[in-house]
Amino acid sequence: MALAANLVIAAAKAVGGLVAGSPALLSEAAHSVADSLNEVFLLAALRRSRRPADQRHPFGYGKERFFWSLLAAVGIFVMGGCFSFFQGFEAFRNGAEEKFSGYVVGLIVLGVSFLAEATSLLRALHQVRRQGGSAGLRDPALRTVVAEDGTAVLGVTLAAVGMALHMVTGQVAWEASASLAIGGLLVYVAYRLGREARDQLIGEAADPAAADRIRELLEDQPEIDSVEALFTMKTGLDQALVAARVDLVPGLDSERVEEVADRIKRTVADSVPEVDQIFLDITDRPAREARESPAATGERGGA
């Protein structure tokens, strides 16, 4: 729905901007073109991230969503933000002559665009509520759509205000300022989206609540003496890898250790659905302490 709305709006803004000679409207046209390209990126992310794991990618393709979301952020920055800055600076330097009919066409286009963008935003927010409110925004594709639609509504408002003030005062500085404001808004949104996608791509930890739950489950196991280290990493939207180093109570034979490890993995997987890969580094505290003792490692000294 966001893609269809952006394609129609981009065409309308571009035609209206050329007819009216409006830098603010042309900036908004670039914004909508960037959004349209980003929706294509996000559709690719949704399709490609659902592929099952294979030999080349044993942890699956879940991080495809984060990669394509990063490209969408770059698209917002380059196609939207930079072009809007260019339009604003050009208007300040060379001015812009607009006829009354051009203002009318531009404001009509912006009004229609506002309704379409607001409809798309409401649909995206409804999807967020269906997916659990703030938890739904963990989906980078949905988060990007909400950010784009929210930015578009605000951008259309800025463009309309700039055009209206230009029409009333005859000063192009109002529209030029609106273009610069739209550019600054797009650059900020691109930065935020890009930073989040970067964190997820380089190996972001699982949600703190999930990590705490996993630690509690491990510490509650009667065969585990202590949890020495716990590492988590998101491998997809609803997928996480867990690696834990645990000390077992003394006296367990190898068969018992294997049974305990299997049961612990099942317990964690059943209790925390997002965990799909679990690795346990199991040690025996007395044996480990014996290996690490000065007598075993050799004390340093001199006469």
Residue, then its C-alpha position, 0 to 999 in steps of 0.5 A: m500500500a505504501l509503494a502504490a501511494n508513493l508512486v502515484i504521489a511522486a508523479a503528481k508532485a513532479v508534474g505539479g512542481l514543474v508546472a508551478g516551478s516550486p522548489a518545495l514541491l520538487s523536493e517533495a517529489a524527490h522525497s516520494v521517489a526515494d520512498s518508492l525505491n525504498e518500498v521496493f527494497l523492503l519488499a525484497a527484504l521481506r521475500r529474501s529474509r524468509r528463505p530457509a537456512d542452507q549450507r552457505h548460510p547455516f544461520g538462515y537469511g534473517k539478516e537480509r531485512f537489516f541489509w535492505s533496510l540499510l539500503a533504504a536509509v541510504g536511499i532516503f539520504v541521497m535521493g531525498g535529503c540531498f536533492s531537497f538541500f539542492q533545491g533549497f540552495e538553488a532557490f535561495r541563489n536564483g529565486a523562483e518565479e511562480k504564477f497564481s495558477g501554479y500556486v493553486v496547482g501545487l497546493i492542490v497536489l500537496g493536499v491530495s498527497f497529504l490525504a494519501e500519505a496520512t492514509s498510508l501512515l494510519r494503515a502502517l500504525h494499524q499494522v504496528r498495533r496488530q503486531g504488538g505495539s512497540a514490539g511491532l517496530r522491531d521489524p525494520a521493514l515496518r519501522t521504515v514504512v512508519a518513519e517514511d510515512g510520518t516524515a512524508v506527512l510532515g514534509v508535505t505540511l512544510a512544503a504547503v506552508g512554504m508555498a502558501l507563505h511564498m504566495v502571500t509575501g512574494q518571498v521565495a525564501w519561504e519555499a527555499s527554507a521549506s526545502l532545506a527543512i525537508g532535507g534536514l528532516l530526511v537526513y535525520v530520519a535516514y541517520r536514525l534508520g541507518r544506525e539501527a540497521r547497522d547495529q543489527l547487521i554487525g550483531e546486536a544482542a537479543d532483547p534484554a528481557a529475553a537475555d534475562r529470561i535465558r539466564e534465569l532458566l539456566e540458573d534454575q537448572p539443578e545440574i548447573d552450578s553457575v552461568e559463567a558467560l552468556f552471549t546472544m545475537k539476533t540472526g533475524l527478526d524473530q530469531a536469536l543465537v545463544a551461546a553460554r558457558v556453564d559450570l555443572v555440579p560435580g559428579l556427573d558422568s558423560e552420558r548424564v552430561e549429554e542428557v542434561a545438555d539436551r534438556i537444557k536446550r529444549t527448555v530454553a527453546d520452548s520458553v523463549p521462542e525466538v531462540d533457534q540456535i543454542f550452544l553450550d560450553i559445559t565445564d566441571r568446576p572442580a576440573r576447571e579449577a584444577r586445570e587453572s591452579p598454580a600447581a597445574t600451570g606452573e608457578r613463577g618464582g626465582a631464587 
